[in-house]
Amino acid sequence: MSEKDKPTVLLEYYLKKLRLPTMLREYASMAAVC
């Protein structure tokens, strides 16, 4: 895992932990747009 990937992986982990699948999907689509 590169340093660049860590924030995304951590964010996904926390979103799953907080049970925010909708936000996780939105984040993925926003990341694709950027």
N, CA, C and O atoms as CSV, one atom per row, in Angstrom:
chain,resi,resn,atom,element,x,y,z
A,1,MET,N,N,0.849,-1.207,0.000
A,1,MET,CA,C,0.000,0.000,0.000
A,1,MET,C,C,0.877,1.247,0.000
A,1,MET,O,O,1.779,1.389,0.827
A,2,SER,N,N,0.605,2.129,-0.921
A,2,SER,CA,C,1.391,3.361,-0.984
A,2,SER,C,C,0.823,4.399,-0.027
A,2,SER,O,O,-0.314,4.284,0.430
A,3,GLU,N,N,1.626,5.413,0.269
A,3,GLU,CA,C,1.176,6.490,1.165
A,3,GLU,C,C,-0.047,7.194,0.583
A,3,GLU,O,O,-0.911,7.672,1.317
A,4,LYS,N,N,-0.106,7.250,-0.742
A,4,LYS,CA,C,-1.202,7.942,-1.416
A,4,LYS,C,C,-2.535,7.217,-1.205
A,4,LYS,O,O,-3.588,7.852,-1.161
A,5,ASP,N,N,-2.489,5.901,-1.075
A,5,ASP,CA,C,-3.715,5.114,-0.939
A,5,ASP,C,C,-4.256,5.072,0.484
A,5,ASP,O,O,-5.441,4.810,0.694
A,6,LYS,N,N,-3.394,5.327,1.456
A,6,LYS,CA,C,-3.814,5.204,2.858
A,6,LYS,C,C,-5.045,6.025,3.229
A,6,LYS,O,O,-5.968,5.470,3.825
A,7,PRO,N,N,-5.106,7.316,2.908
A,7,PRO,CA,C,-6.286,8.106,3.300
A,7,PRO,C,C,-7.588,7.524,2.755
A,7,PRO,O,O,-8.600,7.509,3.456
A,8,THR,N,N,-7.569,7.051,1.525
A,8,THR,CA,C,-8.774,6.490,0.919
A,8,THR,C,C,-9.193,5.220,1.635
A,8,THR,O,O,-10.372,5.022,1.931
A,9,VAL,N,N,-8.219,4.356,1.913
A,9,VAL,CA,C,-8.515,3.098,2.602
A,9,VAL,C,C,-9.044,3.373,3.996
A,9,VAL,O,O,-10.003,2.740,4.439
A,10,LEU,N,N,-8.418,4.317,4.692
A,10,LEU,CA,C,-8.883,4.674,6.034
A,10,LEU,C,C,-10.291,5.238,5.979
A,10,LEU,O,O,-11.134,4.896,6.808
A,11,LEU,N,N,-10.546,6.098,5.007
A,11,LEU,CA,C,-11.868,6.706,4.879
A,11,LEU,C,C,-12.920,5.630,4.623
A,11,LEU,O,O,-13.990,5.647,5.231
A,12,GLU,N,N,-12.615,4.695,3.725
A,12,GLU,CA,C,-13.555,3.611,3.443
A,12,GLU,C,C,-13.811,2.788,4.695
A,12,GLU,O,O,-14.943,2.389,4.967
A,13,TYR,N,N,-12.750,2.537,5.455
A,13,TYR,CA,C,-12.885,1.761,6.690
A,13,TYR,C,C,-13.808,2.459,7.678
A,13,TYR,O,O,-14.699,1.836,8.257
A,14,TYR,N,N,-13.590,3.746,7.865
A,14,TYR,CA,C,-14.414,4.491,8.818
A,14,TYR,C,C,-15.858,4.608,8.345
A,14,TYR,O,O,-16.782,4.512,9.152
A,15,LEU,N,N,-16.058,4.811,7.056
A,15,LEU,CA,C,-17.422,4.913,6.537
A,15,LEU,C,C,-18.165,3.595,6.723
A,15,LEU,O,O,-19.344,3.584,7.077
A,16,LYS,N,N,-17.465,2.476,6.481
A,16,LYS,CA,C,-18.101,1.172,6.676
A,16,LYS,C,C,-18.398,0.951,8.148
A,16,LYS,O,O,-19.443,0.410,8.511
A,17,LYS,N,N,-17.469,1.374,8.988
A,17,LYS,CA,C,-17.638,1.219,10.427
A,17,LYS,C,C,-18.837,2.036,10.911
A,17,LYS,O,O,-19.569,1.618,11.808
A,18,LEU,N,N,-19.020,3.192,10.307
A,18,LEU,CA,C,-20.135,4.070,10.679
A,18,LEU,C,C,-21.416,3.718,9.918
A,18,LEU,O,O,-22.456,4.351,10.097
A,19,ARG,N,N,-21.315,2.698,9.068
A,19,ARG,CA,C,-22.459,2.237,8.272
A,19,ARG,C,C,-23.032,3.364,7.410
A,19,ARG,O,O,-24.204,3.722,7.521
A,20,LEU,N,N,-22.182,3.903,6.562
A,20,LEU,CA,C,-22.635,4.956,5.643
A,20,LEU,C,C,-22.368,4.520,4.198
A,20,LEU,O,O,-21.575,5.146,3.495
A,21,PRO,N,N,-23.029,3.449,3.761
A,21,PRO,CA,C,-22.781,2.947,2.404
A,21,PRO,C,C,-23.114,3.964,1.324
A,21,PRO,O,O,-22.458,4.002,0.283
A,22,THR,N,N,-24.127,4.787,1.563
A,22,THR,CA,C,-24.503,5.803,0.582
A,22,THR,C,C,-23.377,6.808,0.419
A,22,THR,O,O,-23.009,7.168,-0.700
A,23,MET,N,N,-22.835,7.258,1.541
A,23,MET,CA,C,-21.742,8.213,1.510
A,23,MET,C,C,-20.519,7.595,0.836
A,23,MET,O,O,-19.783,8.278,0.123
A,24,LEU,N,N,-20.307,6.300,1.067
A,24,LEU,CA,C,-19.183,5.595,0.455
A,24,LEU,C,C,-19.338,5.594,-1.063
A,24,LEU,O,O,-18.369,5.810,-1.790
A,25,ARG,N,N,-20.561,5.351,-1.539
A,25,ARG,CA,C,-20.805,5.368,-2.988
A,25,ARG,C,C,-20.618,6.769,-3.545
A,25,ARG,O,O,-20.007,6.948,-4.599
A,26,GLU,N,N,-21.142,7.762,-2.838
A,26,GLU,CA,C,-21.008,9.151,-3.278
A,26,GLU,C,C,-19.538,9.543,-3.353
A,26,GLU,O,O,-19.110,10.203,-4.300
A,27,TYR,N,N,-18.767,9.132,-2.347
A,27,TYR,CA,C,-17.343,9.455,-2.315
A,27,TYR,C,C,-16.632,8.839,-3.515
A,27,TYR,O,O,-15.788,9.476,-4.145
A,28,ALA,N,N,-16.982,7.599,-3.821
A,28,ALA,CA,C,-16.359,6.906,-4.950
A,28,ALA,C,C,-16.662,7.631,-6.261
A,28,ALA,O,O,-15.776,7.787,-7.100
A,29,SER,N,N,-17.894,8.069,-6.439
A,29,SER,CA,C,-18.264,8.765,-7.673
A,29,SER,C,C,-17.606,10.143,-7.730
A,29,SER,O,O,-17.190,10.595,-8.797
A,30,MET,N,N,-17.515,10.801,-6.587
A,30,MET,CA,C,-16.857,12.109,-6.546
A,30,MET,C,C,-15.373,11.971,-6.847
A,30,MET,O,O,-14.795,12.801,-7.550
A,31,ALA,N,N,-14.759,10.923,-6.315
A,31,ALA,CA,C,-13.338,10.686,-6.548
A,31,ALA,C,C,-13.090,10.425,-8.035
A,31,ALA,O,O,-12.072,10.846,-8.582
A,32,ALA,N,N,-14.018,9.736,-8.677
A,32,ALA,CA,C,-13.879,9.444,-10.102
A,32,ALA,C,C,-13.979,10.728,-10.919
A,32,ALA,O,O,-13.299,10.874,-11.934
A,33,VAL,N,N,-14.817,11.649,-10.482
A,33,VAL,CA,C,-15.002,12.920,-11.190
A,33,VAL,C,C,-13.760,13.796,-11.075
A,33,VAL,O,O,-13.365,14.445,-12.043
A,34,CYS,N,N,-13.153,13.815,-9.913
A,34,CYS,CA,C,-12.004,14.695,-9.681
A,34,CYS,C,C,-10.840,14.323,-10.528
A,34,CYS,O,O,-9.792,14.965,-10.454
